[in-house]
Amino acid sequence: MKGLKAYQQVNTQTSITDADPHKLIQLLYNGALERINMAKARMQAKDFEGKGKLIGKAIEIIGGLRSFLDFEKGGELAARLEGLYDYMERTLLEASAKNDMAKLDEVADLLRSIKDGWDGIREEAVGQSAQVG
């Protein structure tokens, strides 16, 4: 089991090192979704401490996504995303406090929707960063 965990850490670190800015955001979305799914499993197993830690990690990741918002370039979209991220963080706190699986699903669905849009602009985003560099 230790070997698997070490491999996953190296794999994750390699992914981050090799990632362009667009890919980094994708990795954050994936990480948040993964933590929420793991928290659901912990909730079902009545491992409330584990659930709390995983939801805490998901909230940290969403905070990280928030910190990447560029209000100068993103304008209204960035402001709307900030509001949505704030809502997600509050909803995750509520889900943790009330052991509410539906709230976890709601945030996961919101994250998936945003991630799908983000995935859809990959070519455009990578093309712009190539032109700038």
MDAnalysis code that builds the backbone (N, CA, C; Angstrom):
import MDAnalysis as mda
import numpy as np

u = mda.Universe.empty(399, n_residues=133, atom_resindex=np.repeat(np.arange(133), 3), trajectory=True)
u.add_TopologyAttr("name", ["N", "CA", "C"] * 133)
u.add_TopologyAttr("resid", np.arange(1, 134))
u.add_TopologyAttr("resname", ["MET", "LYS", "GLY", "LEU", "LYS", "ALA", "TYR", "GLN", "GLN", "VAL", "ASN", "THR", "GLN", "THR", "SER", "ILE", "THR", "ASP", "ALA", "ASP", "PRO", "HIS", "LYS", "LEU", "ILE", "GLN", "LEU", "LEU", "TYR", "ASN", "GLY", "ALA", "LEU", "GLU", "ARG", "ILE", "ASN", "MET", "ALA", "LYS", "ALA", "ARG", "MET", "GLN", "ALA", "LYS", "ASP", "PHE", "GLU", "GLY", "LYS", "GLY", "LYS", "LEU", "ILE", "GLY", "LYS", "ALA", "ILE", "GLU", "ILE", "ILE", "GLY", "GLY", "LEU", "ARG", "SER", "PHE", "LEU", "ASP", "PHE", "GLU", "LYS", "GLY", "GLY", "GLU", "LEU", "ALA", "ALA", "ARG", "LEU", "GLU", "GLY", "LEU", "TYR", "ASP", "TYR", "MET", "GLU", "ARG", "THR", "LEU", "LEU", "GLU", "ALA", "SER", "ALA", "LYS", "ASN", "ASP", "MET", "ALA", "LYS", "LEU", "ASP", "GLU", "VAL", "ALA", "ASP", "LEU", "LEU", "ARG", "SER", "ILE", "LYS", "ASP", "GLY", "TRP", "ASP", "GLY", "ILE", "ARG", "GLU", "GLU", "ALA", "VAL", "GLY", "GLN", "SER", "ALA", "GLN", "VAL", "GLY"])
u.atoms.positions = np.array([
    [0.817, -1.192, 0.000],
    [0.000, 0.000, 0.000],
    [0.862, 1.257, 0.000],
    [1.995, 1.229, 0.743],
    [2.879, 2.389, 0.778],
    [3.439, 2.687, -0.610],
    [3.746, 1.618, -1.341],
    [4.285, 1.792, -2.693],
    [3.292, 2.498, -3.599],
    [2.027, 2.126, -3.480],
    [0.985, 2.747, -4.289],
    [0.869, 4.226, -3.956],
    [0.888, 4.547, -2.674],
    [0.772, 5.940, -2.242],
    [1.971, 6.757, -2.747],
    [3.164, 6.188, -2.660],
    [4.368, 6.871, -3.144],
    [4.270, 7.106, -4.644],
    [3.799, 6.100, -5.385],
    [3.633, 6.240, -6.831],
    [2.646, 7.365, -7.146],
    [1.522, 7.391, -6.413],
    [0.518, 8.422, -6.657],
    [1.087, 9.810, -6.393],
    [1.894, 9.958, -5.344],
    [2.493, 11.253, -5.045],
    [3.444, 11.678, -6.158],
    [4.289, 10.773, -6.601],
    [5.224, 11.089, -7.685],
    [4.449, 11.429, -8.946],
    [3.429, 10.637, -9.247],
    [2.610, 10.874, -10.424],
    [1.948, 12.253, -10.356],
    [1.415, 12.602, -9.191],
    [0.771, 13.900, -9.014],
    [1.789, 15.017, -9.148],
    [2.947, 14.863, -8.511],
    [3.969, 15.895, -8.595],
    [4.452, 16.082, -10.027],
    [4.594, 14.998, -10.759],
    [5.004, 15.076, -12.160],
    [3.943, 15.788, -12.979],
    [2.672, 15.480, -12.730],
    [1.582, 16.136, -13.448],
    [1.618, 17.632, -13.215],
    [1.843, 18.045, -11.976],
    [1.868, 19.466, -11.650],
    [3.072, 20.139, -12.289],
    [4.232, 19.496, -12.232],
    [5.444, 20.077, -12.796],
    [5.318, 20.279, -14.301],
    [4.686, 19.330, -14.983],
    [4.582, 19.377, -16.442],
    [3.377, 20.182, -16.931],
    [2.551, 20.682, -16.032],
    [1.269, 21.275, -16.427],
    [1.398, 22.739, -16.824],
    [0.643, 23.100, -17.864],
    [0.491, 24.503, -18.216],
    [-0.597, 25.079, -17.301],
    [-0.788, 26.404, -17.282],
    [-1.783, 26.988, -16.368],
    [-3.189, 26.401, -16.531],
    [-3.596, 26.123, -17.755],
    [-4.919, 25.544, -17.977],
    [-5.014, 24.165, -17.339],
    [-3.979, 23.370, -17.509],
    [-3.944, 22.016, -16.946],
    [-3.952, 22.053, -15.415],
    [-3.275, 23.036, -14.819],
    [-3.271, 23.153, -13.362],
    [-4.680, 23.340, -12.816],
    [-5.466, 24.171, -13.488],
    [-6.851, 24.391, -13.060],
    [-7.644, 23.089, -13.205],
    [-7.420, 22.364, -14.304],
    [-8.082, 21.068, -14.482],
    [-7.736, 20.123, -13.331],
    [-6.468, 20.101, -12.926],
    [-6.039, 19.235, -11.834],
    [-6.732, 19.637, -10.521],
    [-6.926, 20.934, -10.315],
    [-7.626, 21.388, -9.110],
    [-9.082, 20.930, -9.129],
    [-9.741, 21.081, -10.276],
    [-11.135, 20.600, -10.368],
    [-11.204, 19.102, -10.088],
    [-10.297, 18.354, -10.708],
    [-10.271, 16.898, -10.487],
    [-10.027, 16.573, -9.019],
    [-9.107, 17.283, -8.397],
    [-8.793, 17.050, -6.996],
    [-9.981, 17.325, -6.080],
    [-10.686, 18.417, -6.340],
    [-11.860, 18.746, -5.521],
    [-12.936, 17.675, -5.682],
    [-13.183, 17.267, -6.925],
    [-14.202, 16.232, -7.173],
    [-13.815, 14.912, -6.504],
    [-12.544, 14.587, -6.581],
    [-12.053, 13.347, -5.968],
    [-12.268, 13.378, -4.446],
    [-11.930, 14.526, -3.814],
    [-12.096, 14.641, -2.354],
    [-13.561, 14.543, -1.957],
    [-14.440, 15.143, -2.749],
    [-15.874, 15.079, -2.443],
    [-16.365, 13.638, -2.542],
    [-15.958, 12.923, -3.586],
    [-16.364, 11.518, -3.721],
    [-15.825, 10.663, -2.575],
    [-14.587, 10.922, -2.175],
    [-14.000, 10.184, -1.060],
    [-14.732, 10.532, 0.241],
    [-15.122, 11.804, 0.397],
    [-15.865, 12.221, 1.595],
    [-17.215, 11.519, 1.664],
    [-17.865, 11.344, 0.510],
    [-19.147, 10.616, 0.484],
    [-18.951, 9.185, 0.984],
    [-17.880, 8.551, 0.538],
    [-17.607, 7.176, 0.979],
    [-17.342, 7.136, 2.483],
    [-16.598, 8.110, 2.990],
    [-16.310, 8.190, 4.426],
    [-17.594, 8.444, 5.213],
    [-18.482, 9.275, 4.654],
    [-19.758, 9.566, 5.314],
    [-20.599, 8.289, 5.406],
    [-20.642, 7.533, 4.313],
    [-21.410, 6.286, 4.297],
    [-20.842, 5.275, 5.286],
    [-19.515, 5.304, 5.451],
    [-18.851, 4.373, 6.370],
    [-18.894, 4.877, 7.817],
    [-19.536, 6.008, 8.017],
    [-19.646, 6.627, 9.349],
    [-18.273, 6.998, 9.922],
    [-17.322, 7.267, 9.037],
    [-15.996, 7.769, 9.433],
    [-16.063, 9.290, 9.331],
    [-16.614, 9.904, 10.366],
    [-16.894, 11.334, 10.316],
    [-15.635, 12.186, 10.394],
    [-14.604, 11.688, 11.043],
    [-13.340, 12.422, 11.078],
    [-12.722, 12.456, 9.678],
    [-12.679, 11.299, 9.026],
    [-12.146, 11.222, 7.662],
    [-12.946, 12.076, 6.701],
    [-14.267, 12.027, 6.846],
    [-15.152, 12.845, 6.013],
    [-14.822, 14.324, 6.188],
    [-14.667, 14.742, 7.438],
    [-14.379, 16.147, 7.721],
    [-13.071, 16.607, 7.105],
    [-12.051, 15.765, 7.195],
    [-10.740, 16.111, 6.613],
    [-10.835, 16.244, 5.093],
    [-11.546, 15.318, 4.467],
    [-11.670, 15.345, 3.005],
    [-12.483, 16.560, 2.531],
    [-13.541, 16.877, 3.252],
    [-14.329, 18.062, 2.889],
    [-13.477, 19.315, 3.102],
    [-12.688, 19.323, 4.165],
    [-11.764, 20.441, 4.388],
    [-10.801, 20.625, 3.230],
    [-10.285, 19.510, 2.720],
    [-9.369, 19.562, 1.562],
    [-10.092, 20.101, 0.319],
    [-11.338, 19.654, 0.111],
    [-12.109, 20.142, -1.040],
    [-12.327, 21.652, -0.926],
    [-12.611, 22.121, 0.284],
    [-12.801, 23.562, 0.498],
    [-11.499, 24.317, 0.217],
    [-10.376, 23.763, 0.646],
    [-9.070, 24.385, 0.365],
    [-8.825, 24.480, -1.139],
    [-9.154, 23.431, -1.856],
    [-8.942, 23.424, -3.310],
    [-9.821, 24.479, -3.972],
    [-11.074, 24.564, -3.544],
    [-11.973, 25.575, -4.111],
    [-11.441, 26.971, -3.782],
    [-10.886, 27.139, -2.588],
    [-10.238, 28.411, -2.242],
    [-9.074, 28.699, -3.177],
    [-8.344, 27.655, -3.535],
    [-7.254, 27.813, -4.495],
    [-7.766, 28.245, -5.862],
    [-8.867, 27.637, -6.294],
    [-9.473, 28.034, -7.574],
    [-9.885, 29.507, -7.518],
    [-10.442, 29.901, -6.402],
    [-10.848, 31.305, -6.201],
    [-9.664, 32.245, -6.335],
    [-8.516, 31.833, -5.793],
    [-7.337, 32.696, -5.805],
    [-6.784, 32.903, -7.216],
    [-7.137, 32.021, -8.144],
    [-6.662, 32.155, -9.527],
    [-7.541, 33.084, -10.365],
    [-8.682, 33.496, -9.834],
    [-9.585, 34.344, -10.614],
    [-8.901, 35.667, -10.942],
    [-9.017, 36.076, -12.190],
    [-8.446, 37.340, -12.654],
    [-9.607, 38.289, -12.948],
    [-9.884, 39.179, -12.008],
    [-11.046, 40.061, -12.140],
    [-10.840, 41.112, -13.224],
    [-9.580, 41.429, -13.523],
    [-9.295, 42.402, -14.573],
    [-9.659, 41.843, -15.943],
    [-9.189, 40.643, -16.215],
    [-9.455, 40.018, -17.513],
    [-10.808, 39.305, -17.533],
    [-11.206, 38.743, -16.385],
    [-12.404, 37.918, -16.335],
    [-13.697, 38.677, -16.145],
    [-13.614, 39.906, -15.643],
    [-14.786, 40.751, -15.477],
    [-15.936, 40.076, -14.760],
    [-17.096, 40.138, -15.396],
    [-18.325, 39.611, -14.796],
    [-18.243, 38.099, -14.565],
    [-17.612, 37.383, -15.483],
    [-17.491, 35.934, -15.324],
    [-16.699, 35.588, -14.066],
    [-15.599, 36.304, -13.838],
    [-14.790, 36.055, -12.642],
    [-15.603, 36.354, -11.380],
    [-16.380, 37.426, -11.404],
    [-17.207, 37.782, -10.249],
    [-18.261, 36.708, -9.989],
    [-18.857, 36.194, -11.055],
    [-19.863, 35.134, -10.891],
    [-19.232, 33.845, -10.365],
    [-18.063, 33.524, -10.886],
    [-17.366, 32.330, -10.397],
    [-16.995, 32.483, -8.926],
    [-16.569, 33.672, -8.525],
    [-16.231, 33.882, -7.120],
    [-17.458, 33.628, -6.240],
    [-18.600, 34.138, -6.668],
    [-19.833, 33.903, -5.922],
    [-20.185, 32.431, -5.863],
    [-19.988, 31.743, -6.972],
    [-20.277, 30.302, -7.015],
    [-19.312, 29.520, -6.121],
    [-18.028, 29.874, -6.158],
    [-17.051, 29.207, -5.298],
    [-17.396, 29.450, -3.825],
    [-17.804, 30.675, -3.494],
    [-18.206, 30.991, -2.126],
    [-19.389, 30.117, -1.711],
    [-20.373, 29.998, -2.599],
    [-21.538, 29.159, -2.330],
    [-21.124, 27.703, -2.111],
    [-20.198, 27.216, -2.945],
    [-19.737, 25.830, -2.818],
    [-19.059, 25.605, -1.476],
    [-18.217, 26.537, -1.066],
    [-17.522, 26.390, 0.215],
    [-18.531, 26.340, 1.369],
    [-19.508, 27.232, 1.348],
    [-20.518, 27.249, 2.408],
    [-21.365, 25.980, 2.394],
    [-21.694, 25.507, 1.196],
    [-22.501, 24.289, 1.065],
    [-21.724, 23.068, 1.558],
    [-20.423, 23.028, 1.290],
    [-19.602, 21.916, 1.789],
    [-19.522, 21.939, 3.315],
    [-19.410, 23.126, 3.899],
    [-19.396, 23.225, 5.362],
    [-20.710, 22.706, 5.944],
    [-21.800, 23.077, 5.297],
    [-23.120, 22.619, 5.747],
    [-23.248, 21.103, 5.585],
    [-22.761, 20.583, 4.449],
    [-22.810, 19.138, 4.203],
    [-22.044, 18.388, 5.288],
    [-20.906, 18.940, 5.673],
    [-20.098, 18.299, 6.703],
    [-20.799, 18.340, 8.057],
    [-21.351, 19.503, 8.391],
    [-22.004, 19.664, 9.692],
    [-23.241, 18.772, 9.833],
    [-23.971, 18.599, 8.721],
    [-25.235, 17.861, 8.770],
    [-25.144, 16.454, 8.179],
    [-23.925, 16.063, 7.758],
    [-23.751, 14.773, 7.072],
    [-24.765, 14.623, 5.942],
    [-24.815, 15.629, 5.108],
    [-25.806, 15.723, 4.031],
    [-25.171, 15.338, 2.696],
    [-25.434, 14.125, 2.281],
    [-24.889, 13.602, 1.033],
    [-25.399, 14.395, -0.183],
    [-26.649, 14.844, -0.139],
    [-27.225, 15.597, -1.260],
    [-26.460, 16.899, -1.496],
    [-25.993, 17.523, -0.426],
    [-25.216, 18.768, -0.566],
    [-23.865, 18.480, -1.225],
    [-23.272, 17.341, -0.884],
    [-22.018, 16.957, -1.537],
    [-22.251, 16.744, -3.031],
    [-23.359, 16.074, -3.357],
    [-23.693, 15.840, -4.765],
    [-23.928, 17.161, -5.500],
    [-24.592, 18.103, -4.822],
    [-24.872, 19.406, -5.444],
    [-23.574, 20.121, -5.808],
    [-22.628, 20.152, -4.881],
    [-21.353, 20.826, -5.153],
    [-20.583, 20.081, -6.239],
    [-20.592, 18.753, -6.197],
    [-19.897, 17.966, -7.227],
    [-20.490, 18.260, -8.605],
    [-21.819, 18.366, -8.702],
    [-22.462, 18.672, -9.980],
    [-22.057, 20.061, -10.477],
    [-22.012, 21.031, -9.562],
    [-21.591, 22.386, -9.944],
    [-20.142, 22.378, -10.441],
    [-19.278, 21.699, -9.705],
    [-17.868, 21.617, -10.113],
    [-17.715, 20.949, -11.471],
    [-18.478, 19.868, -11.697],
    [-18.402, 19.173, -12.988],
    [-18.830, 20.097, -14.129],
    [-19.877, 20.876, -13.904],
    [-20.360, 21.797, -14.942],
    [-19.289, 22.825, -15.294],
    [-18.670, 23.399, -14.268],
    [-17.620, 24.398, -14.517],
    [-16.428, 23.729, -15.188],
    [-16.058, 22.550, -14.707],
    [-14.921, 21.818, -15.282],
    [-15.172, 21.488, -16.752],
    [-16.397, 21.086, -17.083],
    [-16.716, 20.781, -18.483],
    [-16.504, 22.012, -19.364],
    [-16.931, 23.169, -18.880],
    [-16.710, 24.413, -19.631],
    [-15.228, 24.721, -19.756],
    [-14.497, 24.531, -18.657],
    [-13.061, 24.785, -18.659],
    [-12.351, 23.835, -19.625],
    [-12.734, 22.562, -19.595],
    [-12.142, 21.581, -20.506],
    [-12.409, 21.975, -21.959],
    [-13.579, 22.566, -22.215],
    [-13.971, 22.945, -23.570],
    [-13.166, 24.090, -24.157],
    [-12.524, 24.889, -23.300],
    [-11.749, 26.016, -23.831],
    [-10.250, 25.724, -23.873],
    [-9.877, 24.476, -23.689],
    [-8.455, 24.113, -23.626],
    [-7.652, 24.627, -24.831],
    [-8.117, 24.341, -26.019],
    [-7.364, 24.737, -27.219],
    [-7.156, 26.249, -27.265],
    [-8.233, 26.981, -26.982],
    [-8.152, 28.443, -26.991],
    [-7.193, 28.953, -25.918],
    [-7.273, 28.410, -24.712],
    [-6.455, 28.850, -23.593],
    [-4.981, 28.535, -23.832],
    [-4.691, 27.337, -24.311],
    [-3.309, 26.945, -24.558],
    [-2.742, 27.751, -25.729],
    [-3.557, 28.021, -26.733],
    [-3.137, 28.835, -27.863],
    [-2.771, 30.249, -27.451],
    [-3.545, 30.836, -26.554],
    [-3.257, 32.192, -26.073],
    [-1.960, 32.235, -25.271],
    [-1.755, 31.243, -24.402],
    [-0.530, 31.271, -23.599],
    [0.689, 31.028, -24.482],
    [0.528, 30.287, -25.573],
    [1.641, 30.064, -26.489],
    [1.996, 31.363, -27.227],
    [0.959, 32.149, -27.555],
    [1.196, 33.426, -28.240],
    [1.865, 34.434, -27.323],
    [1.498, 34.421, -26.047],
    [2.043, 35.369, -25.076],
    [3.511, 35.047, -24.795],
    [3.825, 33.733, -24.682],
    [5.173, 33.292, -24.307],
    [6.117, 33.431, -25.372],
])
